Amino acid sequence: QIYSIGTVCNIAMQSSAAALVPSARAKGGDDAARKIADRAFAWGTIIGTVIAILQFLALPFILPLFSTLPEVQEAVKVPALISCFVQLANGPLFAGEGVMLGLECFRDLMFSTGIGVIVMYGCLSSPLGKNLNGIMFSILVFNVYRAFAMVAHYFKIGPLSLDRTTRKVN
């Protein structure tokens, strides 16, 4: 349930970025949009970090809720811990998706998602996919890859990247 709450918070950041970045761009140009996008990434990272820490701190209280059997409680420890790291990646991931949606970078978003799915499929097709820990790890790999892709797109090739906006001026 904490994972679901975290996802709702991150989707709110995604939606905010998707609405605010193009609005700022229309009113104040690329510099204004970049300021809003920078804030979205910062807040997304903060939100993801806070959710990950809260989820980690709640683990001792949550794990006994899965079952009264010690074997089951032990079996869910690693997947629950991995999901904390997933939340950490989700912060910049969802913020970046919102920025890309707001800038209408749908093709790039589709490609990064497609590559992420291929990476996740590779994990699931390997021995990792044979147990719950490996399945959760494949989700982590997918989200970490996508978070890096969102940040790289924003800073290097996206419409608000400094390289691109500097080239427009010159």
Secondary structure, DSSP 8 states (H G I E B T S, - for coil): -HHHHHHHHHHHHHHHHHHHHHHHHHHHHHHHHHHHHHHHHHHHHHHHHHHHHHHHHHHHHHHHHH-S-HHHHHHTHHHHHHHHHHHHHHHHHHHHHHHHHHTT-HHHHHHHHHHHHHHHHHHHHSGGGGSHHHHHHHHHHHHHHHHHHHHHIIIIISTT-HHHHHHHH-
